[in-house]
Amino acid sequence: MVENFLPGKLDKMQVGYERLSQINPRLIYCAITGFGPTGPYANKPGYDVVAAAMGGLVNATGERHGRPAKPGVAITDLTTGLHAFGAIMAALYHRQNTGQGQKIDCNLLSTQISSMINLASVYLNCGIEVQRWGTAHANLVPYQAFETKDGELVIGIGSNAQFANFCKIIKREELINDERFKDNSDRVKNRDEIIRILSEVIRTKTSKEWTELFKNASFPNGPVNKMKDVFEDEHVKAIQLVKELPHPVVGSVKLVGPPTVYSAGGNHARTAPPTLGEHTREILSEFLGYDDGKIDGLYDAKVVR
């Protein structure tokens, strides 16, 4: 069972973990909340952007000298859901070996703080506060988005060898042995100057032209895509990530298939997202064993729809 109510809400309705686990000790019960079942914020409502703000993500996101910004998608919600998924799978394995169920508590704030990774570790151990860098990297230069003639392109240089390869491709070999830029530490120290020089070069060609020139480069690179660009990308098409499935109302829908591929298991996109109540009768009949009369009664009483 997965629930997303304020802590204690379902206990008052007699369907909380303590009550249900007495009925079924094998039950795996996952509660997903804003702040967890204990602590001063336990009864505080929580949304993705609030947890992202309180957990440090919003303050770490945005342009170098700009205001804080939230990510374009609900990352905190998504990562909390992934933590819940992993926890449920582990609990299933535990139950398979012990026969025991358990309660799992996942919350947005704890997930977000744990997701700060190196930023949290640097503060905890060195006392260094986060600085916003936009698409740039605090410790690697160049490592950011550059304006092209018609868009933007992200280039990530992680070593001196990659920097040398980059300079050769853009025909600025003199930068390789320039004392200001010879090592990454030098490039970090002289960040503004090297970025100014490189920005002037990258603006001379389109994103497509640079992408073609960097096709066999040793350093990671890629255009900043709009959704149209994403789904017209030759690689995305080649791996057939987008699936089109029949839908009972609109005819067919396109969706992004599972990103993880198993050699066995068949986690394929099999059906379109269901309409509201599409499988209610099937679940009541096949999983709970209700007969048609009982199910019809639930529909008549508007208990289900």
N, C-alpha and C positions, 0 to 999 in steps of 0.2 A: 504494500500500500504506500502510495506517495501522496502527501498532503502539503498544502501551502498556506495554512491558516496561522494566525497569531498563536504563540505558545499558550496552551491551556484551553483554547477554544473548543477543540474536539473532546477534551476531557469532560467539559461541562455538558456535552451532548452524549456522553457515555460511549463515544467511539474513539477515544484516545488509546495510546499504546497500552497502558496498564490494563484497561478493560479488555481490549481485543486480544492481547497476549494471553490472558487467562482462558479465553475461548480457544485460541490456536497458538500454542507455544512455538510453533514453527514460523510464525508470522515475521516477515521482514518489513519493518515500518520505517519509512524515510520521511522525515519532516524537513521541509526547506523553508527557512524563515529569513528575516532581514538581519537579525542580530543573535540568534540562538536562544535557547530556553532559559538561560541564567544571565545574571548581570543587570546593571542599571538600565540597559536599553532593550531588555527582553520583550517588553510589550510595545516597543516603538515600531510603527509601520516602516517598512523598508522597500524602497525602489532601487533599481539598478543605479541610476545616476547619483542617488544619495549615498549609497555604499561606495561607489566609485570616488565620490568627493571625500568622504570620511576616511576611506582607505588609502588615500594618497595618489590615486591614478589621475584624477582630474588636474591636480596641481602639477603633475609631471608631464602633462600633455598640452601642447600648444607651441606657438612660435617662440623663438629665443627671447625676445623682449616683449612678448605679447601677453594677453590674459590667459588664464587656464581654460581648457576646453575639454569637453567630453568626447570620447571616441564616436565614430559614426554609427556603430552598432552597439547593442547592449552586451558588451564584453563580460561584465560582472555576472549578469544573469547566465550567460552561456557557460562561463567557466564553473559557476556553481552547479549548473546542471551536469556538466561533465564530471565534477567531483562526486555528485550524487550517483551518477551512472557507475563510476568505478567502485564506489562504496557498496552499492547494491550487488554488483557482480562478486565482490569479495565476500559479502555476507551470504550470498547463495552458495559459494564454495565452502564457506564455514559450516553452513547448515547441512550441506551434502555430507560433510565429514563428521558432524556432531549431532545432527538432528535438531539443533537449536536455532531459533530465530533471534532477532535483536532489533533494537531501535537505533536508527541512524539520524543524527542531527547535522544538517548542512546549513550554513548561513552565508549571506552575501558579504558581510563585512569581513569575516575571517578568511573567506576565499579571496577577497580582493587584496587584503594585506599580505597573504601568502604569495599572491601573484606578483608582488612588487620585486621579488627575487633579489637581484643585485643591488637595487636602489635601497631596499630595506636593510640588506646586509651591510652596505657601506655606511648607512646612518648608524646602525646598532653598534658597529665595531670601530667606526672612525669619527662619528658625529658629523658627517658631511651631509648637508641638506641637498635635496634634489634641485636641479636647475632644468628649466625647459629648453629643449633643443630643436623643436620642430621635427623635421625628418633627419636631422644630424645626430651624430653619436658623440657622447662626451669624451671618449677615449680613443677614437679612431678618426683620422682625417686623410683623404676625403671619404666621407660616408654619409651621403644625404641625397636629396633630390636637387637636380639642376634644371634650370629652364632651358628648353631647346627652342628651335625656331617656331615650333607649333604646339608645344606642350611641356611636359616635364619628364625627366628620366632619373631613376635612382641608380647611383653607383656606389658600390661598397668595396673599399680597399682595405684589406686586412693584413697586408704584409708589404715589406719593401719590394719584394719580387713582383707583386701585383701592381704596385705603384709604377715600377719601371715599365711593365707591360702596358699599362694604361697610358703613360707618357709617350711611348713609342707609337701607339695606335693613333693618338691625337696629334702626333707629330710635334711634340714639345719635349724632345729628348734632353734638352738643356736643364730641365727641372730635376732630372734624376740625380745629378751630382751637385745641385745647388745646395749650399751649406744650410740654407734656411729650411730645406725640405728633405734632407737625406734620410732621416729616420722618422718613424711615426711620432716620436716625442717632439722632434723639431717641427713637424707639420702641425701638431696640436698647439705648440707654442706660437706658431705663426699662422694659425687657422685662417684669420681674416684675409691675409694676403694670398695664400694659396687658393682659397675659395674664390677670391676675386679674379685671379688669373684663369682658373679653370672655367669659371662661369662665362667669361668672355669667349672662350673656345667652344664650349658646348652650345652656346646660343647660335652658332654659325650653321648648324645643320638641324634637320627635323628629327623627331624621336625615332622614326622609322629608319632614317639614314644611319643614326648612331647605333641603333639596335643591330642593323646589318653589319656594321663595322666591328661591333663588339661580339659578334656571334660566336667566335671561337676564342674569346679572351679568357684569361686565367682568373679574372675577378668577376664577382656577381654583378649583374646589372639587369635593369628592366624598366619599361615605361610605366608611368603613373596612369593607369587605365581607368576609363569610365566603364560603366556596365556594358555598354555596346562593345567596347574594345575587349573586355574580358571574354565575352561569349563568342566573339569572332576570332579569338586567338587560335592559331593553328594547333598549338599543343592541347588546349582545352577541347578542341574539336576531335583531335586524334585519340584522346583517351576516353572519349564519349562520356564525359562527366554529366552532361545534360540529358535528362530522360523525358520522354513524352508519354503520358499515360492516359487511358480513357477515364472520363469523369461522368458520372450519371446526370449531371445538370448542365455543364458547359461544353460537353463533348470531349475535350481533352485539355490537359494542363501540362505545362513544362515545369520541371523542377530539377534542382541539383541533386544528383545521386549521392550515395554514401561515399565519403572521401577515403575511407579505409577499405582496402582490398584484402580479402582472406583467400588463401589457397583452398580452403575447405570451409563450408559454412553457408555459402549462398546468401550473403547480405545484399541482395539486389533490391532495387526499387520495384516493388511488385504492384502496388496500388496507389492511386491518387489519394490525397488527404480526404478523409471521410466528411460527408455532410453531417450537420448536427443530428445526432440520434440515429445515424444510418445503420449502426450495428447493435442497437439496443435490444431488439427482439432476439437477434442471434445470440447475444451474450446471455440474456436471461434464460433462454431455452437450452443452449448447449453447455454453458458453464455452470449455471445454477439449477438447471433441471426443471424450470417452471413450465407448466402446461399452458396451452393457448388461453384458456379461461382466466388463469391468474394473471397472465401478461396483459390481456385485454382489460382486466380490471384496473391494473396499474395505469394503463393509458387513459381509461375513462376518468380515473381520479386525478389525472394530471401529475401523478408521481413521477412518471417518465415521459419522454417525448421522442 
